[in-house]
């Protein structure tokens, strides 16, 4: 079961996020799926996930999440990733900078039930990403 659960999460990241193939959402997300992230808050359901990914893909059309490690136990999968992309669209009210970001660390904790993802709790290095974009001065980033 652990390998199947890890594969489910991998499929969502590789297809929906990296390739914008939203047809996979019906297959991997439960109808009542919930995504939680401190930066953007909460998104619910498949439509909410599509909206979230579309927002990030509009900001970073070449976004790529690279899975570095996955650990599965019971109904949970922890996925450690790094993100990269070029800031070509508005992000959190900031106009595009044209700058590349890379190595942005992300951790997803995913709960799975009945073969579908039902919940994601996500944290990523928002401060590091904003520093790479020049939105937050480096001195502030070093003090944090």
C-alpha angles and dihedrals in degrees: 000000000000093000092047091051092049090049091052092055092044090052093053093049096045097042108030101031104030098035103023089234099154094174087086092064095082090052099048108026125069114231090248094047116152127203118196125188127157093225098055104014123223131343122188133207131353092298090053092051091049089051091050095049091044090054092052093042091051089054094041110023091180094046115157128183113198117200110226100173142355130196122187130191127162110322095341133089122189113201123190113199144163123224132210138174148126118270102236101146140040116295122188089339094310117123118235116285097190088228125136123235124199139171093029102166118227134179123194122190106197128190117205129197129177092355096306135097109252103171141016126190108192136187126177138172096268092161092053091049093049090048091053089051091050091239093117117041115246092238090062091048092052092050093052 
